[in-house]
């Protein structure tokens, strides 16, 4: 039977820009960066967590036909397809301050919740990211 989720996918319009954001600003590391000919397979992951990666996929073949891919790219450009990533940290306030210094578009300040402290941000393509410091 199934025992884990290994890759989560989000759409991006420019894989190099996505790489700059996720690696350069959020601190992810590259999992795989391979040209398959028909697409670039680009994954990133949180350092020290090799079993879970995020596929930074430009809408196109083979998963979408050319006409559908163009429609999806138009929606991504408008921020209308925003995927979601949920991450954790040991210190939400410090992580927020670091990301603010790096110029990340923060959409919500750290807020106390029943499960801990979390805040929100958006990547350059409209994908939503939540970062939480959970109660232990």
ZIDA-V848030 format. One record per residue. N is the residue number from 1. RES is the residue in three letters. SS is DSSP state (a for helix, b for strand, c for the rest). PHI is phi in whole degrees, 0 to 359 (* if undefined). Layout:
n->N res->RES ss->SS phi->PHI
n->N res->RES ss->SS phi->PHI
//
This chain:
n->1 res->UNK ss->c phi->*
n->2 res->UNK ss->c phi->291
n->3 res->UNK ss->c phi->226
n->4 res->UNK ss->c phi->189
n->5 res->UNK ss->c phi->257
n->6 res->UNK ss->c phi->257
n->7 res->UNK ss->b phi->223
n->8 res->UNK ss->b phi->247
n->9 res->UNK ss->b phi->249
n->10 res->UNK ss->b phi->227
n->11 res->UNK ss->b phi->274
n->12 res->UNK ss->c phi->224
n->13 res->UNK ss->c phi->272
n->14 res->UNK ss->c phi->225
n->15 res->UNK ss->a phi->293
n->16 res->UNK ss->a phi->292
n->17 res->UNK ss->a phi->296
n->18 res->UNK ss->a phi->297
n->19 res->UNK ss->a phi->298
n->20 res->UNK ss->a phi->302
n->21 res->UNK ss->a phi->289
n->22 res->UNK ss->a phi->289
n->23 res->UNK ss->a phi->272
n->24 res->UNK ss->a phi->290
n->25 res->UNK ss->a phi->257
n->26 res->UNK ss->c phi->272
n->27 res->UNK ss->c phi->90
n->28 res->UNK ss->c phi->292
n->29 res->UNK ss->b phi->238
n->30 res->UNK ss->b phi->288
n->31 res->UNK ss->b phi->271
n->32 res->UNK ss->b phi->221
n->33 res->UNK ss->b phi->223
n->34 res->UNK ss->b phi->225
n->35 res->UNK ss->b phi->276
n->36 res->UNK ss->c phi->267
n->37 res->UNK ss->c phi->92
n->38 res->UNK ss->c phi->272
n->39 res->UNK ss->c phi->193
n->40 res->UNK ss->b phi->261
n->41 res->UNK ss->b phi->268
n->42 res->UNK ss->b phi->236
n->43 res->UNK ss->b phi->238
n->44 res->UNK ss->b phi->231
n->45 res->UNK ss->b phi->208
n->46 res->UNK ss->c phi->289
n->47 res->UNK ss->c phi->306
n->48 res->UNK ss->c phi->85
n->49 res->UNK ss->c phi->234
n->50 res->UNK ss->c phi->288
n->51 res->UNK ss->c phi->271
n->52 res->UNK ss->c phi->222
n->53 res->UNK ss->b phi->233
n->54 res->UNK ss->b phi->246
n->55 res->UNK ss->b phi->276
n->56 res->UNK ss->b phi->267
n->57 res->UNK ss->b phi->255
n->58 res->UNK ss->c phi->277
n->59 res->UNK ss->c phi->304
n->60 res->UNK ss->c phi->171
n->61 res->UNK ss->c phi->299
n->62 res->UNK ss->c phi->270
n->63 res->UNK ss->c phi->284
n->64 res->UNK ss->c phi->227
n->65 res->UNK ss->c phi->289
n->66 res->UNK ss->a phi->305
n->67 res->UNK ss->a phi->293
n->68 res->UNK ss->a phi->294
n->69 res->UNK ss->a phi->301
n->70 res->UNK ss->a phi->296
n->71 res->UNK ss->a phi->297
n->72 res->UNK ss->a phi->295
n->73 res->UNK ss->a phi->300
n->74 res->UNK ss->a phi->296
n->75 res->UNK ss->a phi->292
n->76 res->UNK ss->a phi->299
n->77 res->UNK ss->a phi->300
n->78 res->UNK ss->c phi->272
n->79 res->UNK ss->c phi->76
n->80 res->UNK ss->c phi->273
n->81 res->UNK ss->c phi->253
n->82 res->UNK ss->c phi->327
n->83 res->UNK ss->c phi->285
n->84 res->UNK ss->b phi->227
n->85 res->UNK ss->b phi->235
n->86 res->UNK ss->b phi->239
n->87 res->UNK ss->b phi->239
n->88 res->UNK ss->b phi->237
n->89 res->UNK ss->c phi->215
n->90 res->UNK ss->c phi->277
n->91 res->UNK ss->c phi->215
n->92 res->UNK ss->a phi->298
n->93 res->UNK ss->a phi->294
n->94 res->UNK ss->a phi->292
n->95 res->UNK ss->a phi->298
n->96 res->UNK ss->a phi->301
n->97 res->UNK ss->a phi->298
n->98 res->UNK ss->a phi->297
n->99 res->UNK ss->a phi->292
n->100 res->UNK ss->a phi->297
n->101 res->UNK ss->a phi->298
n->102 res->UNK ss->c phi->276
n->103 res->UNK ss->c phi->83
n->104 res->UNK ss->c phi->288
n->105 res->UNK ss->b phi->284
n->106 res->UNK ss->b phi->269
n->107 res->UNK ss->b phi->257
n->108 res->UNK ss->b phi->204
n->109 res->UNK ss->b phi->285
n->110 res->UNK ss->b phi->304
n->111 res->UNK ss->b phi->228
n->112 res->UNK ss->b phi->288
n->113 res->UNK ss->b phi->232
n->114 res->UNK ss->c phi->301
n->115 res->UNK ss->c phi->264
n->116 res->UNK ss->b phi->150
n->117 res->UNK ss->b phi->245
n->118 res->UNK ss->b phi->217
n->119 res->UNK ss->b phi->211
n->120 res->UNK ss->b phi->237
n->121 res->UNK ss->b phi->209
n->122 res->UNK ss->b phi->229
n->123 res->UNK ss->c phi->278
n->124 res->UNK ss->c phi->297
n->125 res->UNK ss->c phi->248
n->126 res->UNK ss->c phi->89
n->127 res->UNK ss->c phi->288
n->128 res->UNK ss->b phi->267
n->129 res->UNK ss->b phi->232
n->130 res->UNK ss->b phi->247
n->131 res->UNK ss->b phi->237
n->132 res->UNK ss->b phi->235
n->133 res->UNK ss->b phi->253
n->134 res->UNK ss->b phi->275
n->135 res->UNK ss->c phi->293
n->136 res->UNK ss->c phi->254
//
